[in-house]
Amino acid sequence: MANPLFSDREVSFQLYEVHGAGDLCQLPAFADHGRETFDLFLASARKIARDVLFPAYRPMDAEPPRLEGGRVRVHPAMKEIWPRLVELGMTNATRPSEVGGQELPVLVAMFAGGYLSAANGAATAYAGLTAGAAHLVEAFGSEEVRRTFHEPMISGRWSGTMALTEPHAGSSLADVRTTATPMPAGPGRYLLRGNKVFISGGDQDFTENIVHLALGRIEGAPAGIKGISLFAVPRLRPEDGRLVDNDCSSAGVFHKMGWRGIPSIALNFGERGDCVGWVVGTPHQGLGHMFQMMNEARLMVGMNGVATASAAYHESLEYARTRPQGRPLAARDPRTPQIPIVEHADVRRMLLKQKAIVEGGLSLLAECARLADLVRHGPEEDRERRRMLLDLLTPVGKSFPAEAGFVSNSLAVQIHGGYGYTAEYLPEAWLRDQKLNSIHEGTTGIQSLDLLGRKVVAGGGDALRALAAEFAAVEATNEERAGLRAALEKIAATTMELAQRGLAGDRDGMLAHSVDYLDAFSVLVISWQWAKMAAAARRGLERDRASADFYRGKIAAARWFFANELPRVSTLCDICLTDASFVEARPEWF
Ligand SMILES: Cc1cc2nc3c(=O)[nH]c(=O)nc-3n(C[C@H](O)[C@H](O)[C@H](O)COP(=O)(O)OP(=O)(O)OC[C@H]3O[C@@H](n4cnc5c(N)ncnc54)[C@H](O)[C@@H]3O)c2cc1C
């Protein structure tokens, strides 16, 4: 097929020339691996993505799941896809061998996820959710919980979900109301009752069982987030060697604009008073435990954003190279042949912007994934600094690919002209898919509050200082270095001013422009990634003339980003410091 969806050359450049995937093998945890094993894993992911997942993408989008007789039926293609994802290792790739994992770096597993998500994000999400749920059980579950739920999930016999959202508690998880009553049957078991909404993969018909990792409140627990506990709630519960109905009912399937290959359902626990949940971890600390899965999922959402934008970028690139329309500006004679639209300056601008977003976003996710590997397996003395950087970058890694990715997907439609607006061409479907990424796993608004209200101000600005040190280590050109330094200084001064407003008790004055702040911060961080890629490209050009076009394209995209995007940081910072009187606009004024 002409569209690679996710470029092999780009993957190899980012992994080995920019983000040092090979160096990770020097860590004891990855000593059994080498570039050969990484490449084998990635080649298998690529093959499944292109041969199995992508052919099912359109049919799954056209025939979304439906509720029949109280059960959700998904597209039959999932019966073929699921075992392939499990066999590849997408439920256990990064876990240690003691628990049946392949001990691969998060960096490598994440790029494999990129191939799969670009081909069929909805199908890939079932595996991501199951891996995250199994990891929660592994990290926090009692011996009984691990014995009961872990192996069935990583072996793919059962799938997993995250069941957080309730009709009145979406962004505000502190308001979760699902109740849990201790059971006399055994410590750690509770009877659950409550209503969840939007639960992805909450019901389907291709695994024997489904385990919901659900948030609830044990009777008598304090209000707010300090009273939330985490439970494993299976659809069928093991009892006397059998699986029996556990009173989790599918109350409805949402009809969605995108991600139509995976159901998002309304799920009721305990309508008959017979829904058993096993507490996972420490009672009342469930939200803290859940953050492990949420942070993993945020980066997976970021990768889905990049992958969805990547598929559309390559589609529009191919279209632009082959669609003849119009003539050069200087051509006066209408009898001269039309030129492919890629020759027009504005089409090149759109392609360059797509390239800058896709590859810049991918590089940021690689940075985050490598940090996740080093936090777990790197030298002890550097783990805290890396954890701080990962925490700082996670809201950007989630929201930049979602927001800029949507712009990029929209450009793919634009490049296709009128055809792009029709359902006959793929960019329309990818644009619908991309919209979800700024909503689920914490909306962009919530990510911005996390960044400005918590992450940048934590430790009196330690994380920002750590980031500045990372910038200084890049072999940037003088121009890039000056641009990065000026933007960082502007962000640092803005952060300090906003933090002072917060300290003075003016939370609105501090946070009213948090999304603009996130935007500015994202541009800065992506510029840093482009400086890193440009440096690697300059080295590559000296070494490998056969790849000269690839490297020149990198340098051109970096130059474009620095010239067209980095200047926005200053204006956005000024906006962040304007008065926040719009917050006082009364609802009736709108
Ligand atoms: C297709 C799909 C799949 C999903 N999958 C899952 C899943 O598997 N599991 C699960 O648990 N949930 C899932 N969700 C739920 C998702 O996480 C929530 O929709 C999301 O967190 C937003 O919650 P909400 O819809 O209630 O919107 P609200 O919280 O009502 O937000 C509405 C708007 O108000 C803004 N807002 C809210 N609070 C604030 C605030 N304090 N400050 C500033 N702005 C604010 C938001 O940014 C948003 O723009 C899914 C949702 C969708 C659409």
The ligand as an ORCA input file, in Angstrom:
! r2SCAN-3c Opt
* xyz 0 1
  C     -15.257      7.848     23.608
  C     -14.948      7.997     25.062
  C     -14.274      6.998     25.714
  C     -14.048      7.086     27.088
  N     -13.465      6.036     27.748
  C     -13.453      6.048     29.104
  C     -13.039      4.899     29.829
  O     -12.635      3.877     29.258
  N     -13.095      4.928     31.180
  C     -13.522      6.025     31.859
  O     -13.551      5.991     33.076
  N     -13.912      7.141     31.190
  C     -13.899      7.170     29.847
  N     -14.298      8.283     29.160
  C     -14.738      9.447     29.906
  C     -13.802     10.622     29.776
  O     -12.640     10.394     30.502
  C     -14.587     11.869     30.211
  O     -15.539     12.123     29.199
  C     -13.693     13.045     30.454
  O     -12.903     12.854     31.579
  C     -14.512     14.347     30.642
  O     -15.546     14.159     31.561
  P     -17.032     14.614     31.174
  O     -17.387     13.993     29.887
  O     -17.920     14.336     32.320
  O     -16.932     16.166     30.923
  P     -16.909     17.309     32.046
  O     -16.029     16.910     33.145
  O     -18.305     17.678     32.347
  O     -16.211     18.495     31.240
  C     -16.905     19.308     30.292
  C     -16.022     20.504     29.949
  O     -15.781     21.289     31.120
  C     -14.386     21.431     31.352
  N     -14.109     21.357     32.778
  C     -14.570     20.451     33.670
  N     -14.067     20.678     34.879
  C     -13.256     21.751     34.772
  C     -12.431     22.469     35.673
  N     -12.321     22.127     36.939
  N     -11.743     23.528     35.195
  C     -11.801     23.882     33.903
  N     -12.567     23.244     33.010
  C     -13.278     22.182     33.424
  C     -13.727     20.270     30.615
  O     -12.386     20.564     30.255
  C     -14.643     20.109     29.413
  O     -14.250     20.995     28.407
  C     -14.465      8.234     27.782
  C     -15.099      9.281     27.096
  C     -15.345      9.162     25.758
  C     -16.066     10.286     25.057
*
